[in-house]
Amino acid sequence: MREEVEKTLTALKKGAVILYPTDTVWGIGCDATNPEAIDNIYKIKQREESKALICLVSDFKMLNQFVEEIPEVAYDILKYAQKPTTIIYDNPIRVAENLIASDNTLAIRVVRDEFCKQLIRKLKRPLVSTSANISGQPTPKSFKEIRPEILNSVDYVVNLQREKKSSKPSAIIKLTLDGKVDIIRK
């Protein structure tokens, strides 16, 4: 796995869009601070730029570096979550502008997958993560289900976990600084 982390890291540092296994489904991703790479993801997915993307971070420490203020309840939600959980935070910082939603929010998940965790730690920045499909089409449950147009559009395909059947996408919860909690996707 270490060799694959290094190869993927090299690609990301050059601005690549990658296809990689996450703790949920196979994802299309890039360095969350690289606006050109993020634009490429929107093109690959044929997705409106008004529809926000998710970011992955390696741990709580990194989460704190990219969100201005984290509501206290976020730590409890993440600590007790039974499945991968993405939280939408107000006032993200230090990421590319085209990643931030029009209401100044950003969806971020602290990853559990060891490959992702190591890669993000070495990159020292969040990783964009969106399902490996054209917008509006079904999310692939395994590597074999990823369509050729996606495979041919990315710059680098991670050579790990190709046999893994994925679970569902993560739960998504929106938190506001005033303590409001909305469940977007269970």
N, C-alpha and C positions, 0 to 999 in steps of 0.2 A: 504494500500500500504506500509506503514512503516514496517509492520511485514515481508512482502515479500522482501523488500530491505535488512532487517537484515539477513534473511535466505540466500539470494543470496550472500551477503557480506561474511558471514561465509564460504560458499562453495568456493568462489573465493580465500579467504585467505588460504584455504587448498590446492589450486592448481587445483580446479575443472574446467571442461569445462561445460559451461552452455548453455541452449537454452532459448532465451529471446526475448520479443517484443522490437523493436526499433522504431525510427520515420519513418522508411521505411518498411522493411520486417522483418519477424522473423529471428533472427540471432543466430549463434553459436559463443560463445565468451569465453574469459578468461582474466586474468590479463596480460597486454601487457609487463610486465617485467618478466614473467615466461616462460623461454624457453621450459621446459618440457610440459607445458600445450599447448603451441603453436604447438609443435611437434604433440601432440595428435589431435589438430584440423586438421592439414594436413592429418593425418591418417584417421580420421573420414570422411573427405571430399574426400579422395583419390585424393588429389591435389598435383601437383608438387610443391616442396618448392621454385622453382624459380618464381612461381606466387604469388605475394605479397598479403597480407591481409590488411584490413582497420582497423584503430583504431578510437575509439570515445573518445572525451574529453568533460568535462562538460561546459567549458567556455573559453574565450580568455586567461584568466590568466593561465589556465592549458595548453593551446596550447603553450604558450610562454615557459613553462617549459620543453617541449619535442621536440622543434625545435630550432636549433641553431640561425637561423635568419629568420624572417617571412617577405616576401616581402610586402610592404605597400599596394599593390593592393588586397591582400588577405582579409584585413579588409573590404574594399569596396564591394568585391564580396559577402562575407558572410553577410554583413549588408543588402544588397539589394536582396539577393537570395529569390526567391518566393518558392522554394522547398528545401528539404534537399540537401546540396552540400558538397561533399567531395573534399578536395584539396590535391594534391600530393606535398609535400614539400621536398626540398633538405636538407641534413644534420640533420636527426633526432637524438635526444640524449636521454639517460636514458630509452631506451626500450630494450627488448631482441634483440640480434644480428640477430636471425633467423626471425625476423619480418621486418628487413630492406632489401629493394630490392638491387639487385646487383649494381645498379647505385647510391646507397646511398640516396635513397628517401623513403618516407613513406606517405601513404594516410591517412589523418586524417579528421574527421568530428566533428564539434561542434554540439552536439545533441540538439534537441528541446523537445524530449520526457521526461516527468517529471520523470518517473520511472528511466530511464537511467541516467538522470542528477543527481538525488539523489544518486543512486548507485555509480556512478563514483566519486562524491564528497566525499562520505564516504570511498571509496577504496583509494582515493588520487593518483590514477594512471589511465592511459588510459585503455580502455577495447577493446579487439580485437572484431571485428565484421565482420562476413562473412555470406552469405545467408545459410539457413538451408537446404542444399541439397548436394548430391554427385556432385562433379565437373562435369560440362558438362550436367547435368540434369536440367529440368526447375526449376526456383525459385518458391517455394510455395507462394501462394497469401494469405494463411490463415493458422492457426495452424492445421486445419483438413487435409491440403494437405501435411504436413510434413511426410515423409516416416518413417515407423517403424524402419528401420536400423539407422536412425539419432536419433530418440527418444531414442532408446536403447543404443546408443553409448555415449551420454552425461552423465555427473555426476549429473546434477541438471536441472530440467525444471521449469522455473518461472511460477507461477500460477496466471497470470494476462492477460487480453486482449485476451483471447482465441477465442472470437467471432469476433474480429477485422479483417476486410479484409484489406490487406495492399495495399499501393500504389506501385508505381514502386520503384526500387532501386534508390539511390541518383544519382544526376549529379556528374560527376568526372571531375575535372579541374587540369591540371598540371601547376604549376608555377615554374619558375626558378629565381634565385637571380638576373639575368641580365634583368628581366622584361618580359620574354617570357611567353605567356599564350596559352596553348593548351587545347581544349575541347576534353576530352576522351569519355565521355558518357553524352548525354543531358538529 
